[in-house]
Amino acid sequence: MARPLRFRHSPQRWSDQRVRQEIFNPLNGNIGARDAGPWYAIGGSWDTHRFEMANGDVALFARSDDDAYWMGNTETPSSLWRTDKFAWEDVPYQVARWAQRELLATLHEREAWLADYPYLSWFFLPVFMSKDGRKSTRAFFREHAAGFPDAGRREATRFVEKILETGALDTYRDVMAGKLGTSPHVDRVRMSAAMAEFIAAKILVDAGYEITPEIEVTTGHSLDYRAEDAATGTNVLVEVTRPQPPANRAAAGPVASVRDTAETKTSGQLANHGGGATLFVDCSSFPDDAWAAVRGEQPDVRHRPAVVYRARPDGRVEGYQKGSVPLELGDAISFVD
């Protein structure tokens, strides 16, 4: 699976003639291209190029007197194959800002409805404009309501927009956006599992915690979050799992689905960790009747402490706890008796 968009850095000088010979001509000869010209100015001492391919691909190239940066969701010209790759935050600000403006404008030209969600557009830009995943990741929000059952695309997308508006995950955009993946096909189960981590972030932030994702532990793997209480300096590790709706799996019903999924997580990753983490079981993929069965029985999930909950796109989160949960979540979750 290809990774989200990153920059390639060439530590060489590029003239207009070299750009045409080593970038434009190979692209045009292989897949058909035009040197369309940039839509935005970059400022400073950079010269910029925008290449548009006949198949809809886009590539950007910014060059100074000393070096150059390439970004594209198309084939990479052979002259740039051996160049190093860099994340957005690791390239000059002017280059990153220019590329972002170019790609956001392209995204909104092709998916006009996303313009209503500027935070989501920016955060997921590296996958929304990726080589292999641009169609599937956009379709996940447009046609599959970000994994929410019985919901429309706008209410579901607005919910995710509000999560991202907090800015709590901005520093971790590269890794978190990449969780949606860049597969050419929509994998609703896997993508919904990725969204569970964003819902967990909302719960923790709404409860007043500062969060850090992808916490490496001594067993050699990572847990999803560290939630820190800034007032006391205490922190709690959180691992998130998302059961599939009963209709999508072999379990006998929603209660069995919750138990089986949590047991898999408990007997695997959390068992290796050796305790000390709080398990979040996200049932947001469950329709109303399935969640009602879970809420009514409140099944144990073979791990304590644990929080089992279901979020809806209107912002409501309902759930229950098992064991002594070391987090104060009353401001984020409506707990059932």
RANOR-V945238 format. One record per run of one state. SS is the DSSP state (a for helix, b for strand, c for the rest). FROM is the first residue (numbers start at 0). TO is the last residue. If there is no record, write none. Layout:
{{SS:FROM:TO} {SS:FROM:TO}}
This chain:
{{c:0:5} {b:6:9} {c:10:14} {a:15:30} {c:31:31} {b:32:34} {c:35:45} {b:46:52} {c:53:56} {b:57:62} {c:63:66} {b:67:71} {c:72:76} {a:77:79} {c:80:82} {b:83:85} {c:86:86} {a:87:89} {c:90:91} {a:92:109} {c:110:110} {a:111:115} {c:116:116} {a:117:122} {c:123:123} {a:124:127} {c:128:132} {a:133:141} {c:142:143} {a:144:146} {c:147:151} {a:152:164} {c:165:168} {a:169:179} {c:180:186} {a:187:205} {c:206:208} {b:209:215} {c:216:220} {b:221:227} {c:228:233} {b:234:240} {c:241:244} {a:245:247} {c:248:252} {a:253:272} {c:273:275} {b:276:281} {c:282:286} {a:287:296} {c:297:304} {b:305:310} {c:311:315} {b:316:321} {c:322:332} {b:333:334} {c:335:336}}
